[in-house]
Amino acid sequence: MGKLFDVSGTQVALAGVGLTPDLALPVGLFELIGGLALMFGVATRIFAVLLAGFTLLTILFFHHNLLDHTQVVEALKNLAIAGGLLALFAHRQVAWSYDGLRNRRDRESAARDAEMRAARAEGRAEALSEMPVVETPATRVETITDVDGHPTGTVAVARRKWWQV
């Protein structure tokens, strides 16, 4: 938020390291949008990588003087932030984030769809088992039994021709 409220100060800082001052507003917006996206868990992995790269670039442009103790501390701080962002990328999204909720909803929807397909298949099988089986010259009727040998229904089986093995 500081870069957006003090755009002129950000422009001076960018010009001091040889970058164009026109990047002040886009940089401030990127940091704000990226931070909000991480906070709410929207496109977590993408923004984690982008912000990690951005943070590492700030080390190269702003905190590269390793003889100055303050710059070393700032560089190590940014390196730790980039490491945390990359850990967030590696471990995907957290359970309460929008991405996590969306993935959970998709898995539940797929499970519901599978249950509905199974219920429909059971209904069709039950309807077929209740239909009377008629023996024709091309078929013969066989009785289906369960594991204990009790008859559970009948089924029409195609008769084999003498030339079929």
Secondary structure, DSSP 8 states (H G I E B T S, - for coil): -HHHH-HHHHHHHHHHTT--GGGHHHHHHHHHHHHHHHHHTSSHHHHHHHHHHHHHHHHHHHS--TTSHHHHHHHHHHHHHHHHHHHHHHT---TTSHHHHHHHHHHHHHHHHHHHHHHHHHHHHHHHHHS-----TTEEEEEEE-TTS-EEEEEEEE---TT--
